[in-house]
Amino acid sequence: MAMEKQMISGEVPVSPFSRLFSMPGLDCFNIVTIGLKHEANPSAFVEGLKNTLVNHPRFSSILETGIGGKKAKWIPTKVKVEDHVVVPDIDPTIENPDQFLEDYTSNMVFSPIDMSKPLWEMHILNMKTSDAESFLVARFHHSLGDGMSLMSLLVACSRKTSDPESLPTLVAPKKSKVTNVLWSLVARVWFIIRLMCNTFVEVFNFLLILCSVRDAATPLMEKPISTLSLNKFIHRVISLDDVKIVKNAMNMTVNDVIVGMVQAGLSRYLSQKYDSETNSKLKRSLENVSLRAVVFFNLRSNKKIEDLAEMMAKRSTSRWGNSIGYVMIPLWMRSENDIFEYIRRAKTIMDRKKISLEPLFSYVLLKLTVEIFGSKGGKQALRNLAMRIFGRSTIILSNVAGPSEEISLFEHQISYFAASISGFPQALIVHITSYVNKVIINLGVDLDVIPDPHHLCDHMVEALQMMKSAAEEKCSADLNV
């Protein structure tokens, strides 16, 4: 009886997003590929996980989804780390290790996960590719947490390579310093006015989109939403310095350049598809294409890495999970002669979204849906709402900033890491991560819709190179003036 009371007291209710990501037909997973600079030692990882990850309450709990009208909740349990670590036998003479890695991570999406255990697993691949000497491929159920939560947890389990006793740091947004009190007051009032106006417009547009039809048919949206399924994951490592050259030349943010790069790459990809189309009925112009993307926003205040590390060390509890909102942005699909126009368009729309409460509204909308309809009816209402949201967009776009300094995970130096998500009814998911001086583009695609994901990725990389060349020319011209 005492044990039962202790178990009940340790139970934690499931957040609206965690419920959403655990629903049948929308069972979502985070797939994280971590490239290592040296051969992986499975024993070191098992021991390291015992001292860190399993001490986190969410990673040592079973998800009870609330079948039969019961409330969904997290139930603490005892974890045997060895049951969550997989070390497959890999032929050392494999011809194409890069292709093998892509196939392995893609196949993980379809392999069932044991719901009677905590919903995570680690696969250690000792094989060399063009980017790393070995790999740790992790699969986390999305109900465990969003991308920012998992990134923070990864960093909290790691240490600086230059100082093995010190915790790494994530890139923090720079805060502007205002010394003039009057100007600070005026700026605050102007910010509140913009916030109110933008919120009214963006929430109104959001509700209109929910009541509208899905995006127009394009090579990215040629299947009914009910049959879309991500079945291929690829990633490409590029230079963060190239992104910063464009950022500095345009006086914008890294995120603005990333979104602009994605828009330019998609435009080039679709333009080529339409130019090669022989059927006159299917041949279209980019000017007639209207596409939308779902972009996730982190709603939590910046949590210190030290807090997470202390939480795992002391087995304490803390706010955790999916604290994210989302917005819908129109994608600029045009054949622009000025490559910078894609970045300008991205900055305009993203700045408007940032200074609005649309992300918070979307989160509250999901939460109210569950509370109003109850645990039984809320599940179907939540599913219907999710299908309306994701069914009226073409892609999901996510960008998570990683550490700006090299880190080691359980004494294994990290070369890079790529992340993506599966389970959404989209034909394309673009997930961007950064690490030290690298940017990693990860594409999740439905091969029936996008049979050439590498070609699509090439267009994005080429678009960035065009932006970089134009930025260098702009800087040279400015110096000569």
VEXDO-615135 format. One record per residue (C-alpha): residue in three letters; x, y, z. Coordinates in steps of 0.05 Angstrom, whole numbers, plus 5000, padded with zeros to 4 digits. Each point is the difference from the previous one (the first is absolute). Layout:
% residues N
ALAXYZ...
END
This chain:
% residues 481
MET500050005000ALA505750485017MET503249844933GLU493450134964LYS499250685034GLN507250184983MET498849814927ILE493650414997SER503450605032GLY505549964948GLU495249994941VAL500250624955PRO494450224953VAL501550034926SER500350674965PRO495550164940PHE505749944950SER502349355031ARG493049734992LEU499950244928PHE506749674983SER497849335030MET493549934963PRO498949414952GLY501550244929LEU504150585027ASP505249615040CYS506050474997PHE507449865013ASN506350425003ILE505749674962VAL506850285020THR506449794964ILE506350185038GLY506549934962LEU506149835043LYS507350154985HIS502549335026GLU497649285007ALA494349935048ASN500649615065PRO493149705017SER501849875073ALA501850735010PHE493350214972VAL496149515044GLU503650255062GLY499250724980LEU492549924988LYS499249685069ASN503050615032THR496250524960LEU494149874954VAL496349475041ASN500150475060HIS495550464961PRO492749865022ARG497249994929PHE505249504975SER498649535057SER492450004993ILE495049614959LEU494850374959GLU492949795015THR496150284941GLY493250015034ILE496449444964GLY492849895021GLY498650715023LYS505750015051LYS504550615006ALA506749954965LYS505850015049TRP507349845012ILE501349425048PRO507049945031THR503549334990LYS506749675008VAL504450054939LYS505049484975VAL504550414954GLU502649394963ASP493049884973HIS500150684967VAL506949964967VAL500749634934VAL506749824969PRO498949674932ASP505349594964ILE502350404939ASP504249734943PRO506550395003THR500849934924ILE493350324984GLU500450354933ASN496050635014PRO499850175075ASP496650674988GLN494249664965PHE499849475054LEU499350545054GLU494250324961ASP496549344993TYR501149815073THR497250655027SER494149964951ASN498449295020MET499850205074VAL493650384986PHE496349374982SER502749555055PRO494949955058ILE501850265068ASP498249645065MET494850435035SER501149605065LYS506850345008PRO502350735000LEU499450244928TRP507250094979GLU505749594971MET507350094978HIS503349654941ILE507749994998LEU502849924929ASN507549884996MET501250184927LYS503650564964THR496550474951SER502250644965ASP498050415061ALA501649585062GLU503749395027SER494049705037PHE492850185018LEU494950025055VAL493049994971ALA494750165051ARG492549924995PHE495650395049HIS492550005000HIS497850724989SER495749975063LEU506650015040GLY501550704978ASP500950494943GLY506350144961MET502450555047SER498949565061LEU503949424970MET505650464976SER500650295070LEU500049305030LEU505449764951VAL504450595019ALA498749895074CYS502649284992SER506250264964ARG506350375020LYS504550504966THR505549654961SER504850555020ASP498049935074PRO497149315017GLU497450255067SER495950574972LEU493050004971PRO499250274929THR495650594983LEU494750104947VAL499950614955ALA496150535038PRO496350574965LYS503450675008LYS496350525041SER500350724979LYS502150505053VAL495950635007THR503150565041ASN494850554987VAL494149915046LEU495250414958TRP501949644937SER499249335036LEU492950205021VAL498150204929ALA502949354973ARG495949595049VAL493650364982TRP501449924925PHE501549265011ILE493349895036ILE496350354943ARG503549574948LEU498849385042MET492550135004CYS499250174927ASN504249424975THR496449515047PHE493250214974VAL502149944927GLU503949355007VAL494849645043PHE494550214952ASN504149734941PHE501449365040LEU492649885010LEU498650144927ILE505249484979LEU496749485046CYS493550114963SER503150014930VAL502249464952ARG506949695001ASP505950264959ALA499549964925ALA502449364966THR507550024985PRO505549484995LEU500450085076MET492549865011GLU497849474951LYS497149495048PRO493950025045ILE502050215070SER497649345030THR505249614960LEU506150455011SER505649675039LEU507350195009ASN504249414979LYS506850304984PHE504750445041ILE506350334972HIS504650545027ARG505450454974VAL505550365039ILE501650714976SER504050595028LEU497050475051ASP505250514979ASP496650034931VAL493450165034LYS503250545043ILE503150344939VAL493050094972LYS497350195068ASN505150555011ALA499350274929MET492450055007ASN500150215073MET495149455017THR499849385044VAL502549294987ASN492849775002ASP498050504946VAL505449744954ILE498049275014VAL492750124984GLY502050404938MET504649434978VAL494349495007GLN495250444961ALA505150114944GLY501649264997LEU492749794997SER498750534946ARG505849744957TYR497749285010LEU492850134981SER502050444941GLN504349444972LYS494349505011TYR495150444962ASP504950164944SER501149254988GLU492549845001THR497549774932ASN492649965019SER497150694986LYS494549905052LEU505249895055LYS504850534976ARG499450625044SER503650645017LEU503050145068GLU496050655002ASN493749585006VAL502649575058SER497850155071LEU503449595054ARG500150045076ALA504749735053VAL498849835073VAL505550305044PHE500849815073PHE501650525054ASN503149875068LEU495450295054ARG504249865061SER504550505032ASN507449854991LYS501749445048LYS507249955022ILE503949384981GLU502449975072ASP492849915024LEU499149394956ALA506649705020GLU498250105074MET493249704988MET503049364973ALA505349985054LYS495050085057ARG494249644966SER495750615012THR494050234959SER499550614956ARG495550284945TRP501349584939GLY496749754937ASN496850314939SER499450745015ILE499350224928GLY495250404958TYR499650034925VAL498550504944MET498549944927ILE504350414952PRO498950104925LEU506049774960TRP502750464946MET500149564938ARG502750434943SER505750004950GLU503650605026ASN505950334965ASP501950325066ILE501949415045PHE499650455062GLU492550094989TYR498749315031ILE503550235064ARG496450675002ARG493349644993ALA501949515054LYS502150555048THR493650404989ILE495349425015MET504249715058ASP500750675034ARG492550094998LYS498949305029LYS505150115055ILE496650645023SER493249675007LEU496549525046GLU498249514945PRO504849455027LEU496850075069PHE493050014970SER501349344963TYR502549675063VAL494050245041LEU495349774944LEU502649295006LYS499750035076LEU492950265000THR497849474950VAL502149455050GLU496950355060ILE493450184967PHE498649324968GLY502949595058SER504949434997LYS495549564957GLY497050484950GLY506150455003LYS504449474966GLN495849994937ALA499150765001LEU507650075008ARG501249544942ASN495150384955LEU503350665018ALA507049734987MET498049724932ARG497050674981ILE506450375020PHE505049544967GLY495349834943ARG499950734978SER507550074993THR505249704955ILE506149945045ILE502450045072LEU505950455012SER504149965064ASN506550335021VAL503849855065ALA506550335019GLY505249545032PRO506450135039SER505050504972GLU505949605028GLU502249284992ILE497049525050SER501149275020LEU494549515019PHE502549485050GLU507250144979HIS498249944926GLN501550644961ILE494150204956SER501250174927TYR492950224984PHE492849825013ALA493849994956ALA492849975023SER493249884969ILE493049795018SER495449484973GLY492549865004PHE497250654971PRO495549964939GLN504850404957ALA504049824939LEU505950435022ILE503050205066VAL506150465002HIS503850005065ILE506250445009THR505049945057SER506550365013TYR506249765036VAL506550405009ASN501650224928LYS495249534965VAL492850024977ILE496549334989ILE494149974952ASN495549395013LEU494449834952GLY494549505015VAL496149834937ASP494749544972LEU503649674942ASP493549914961VAL499450764998ILE507350225001PRO504149424969ASP506350434996PRO501250305069HIS507550084987HIS498350434939LEU495450435042CYS505550085052ASP505050184945HIS495450584980MET500050265071VAL507649975006GLU500850324931ALA495350565021LEU504350145061GLN506350024956MET496550504954MET498350425061LYS507149965025SER502950224932ALA495050574996ALA501750215072GLU507550004985GLU498850424938LYS495750485041CYS505450075053SER505450134946ALA495650534968ASP498850345067LEU507550025013ASN501450314932VAL494950565011
END
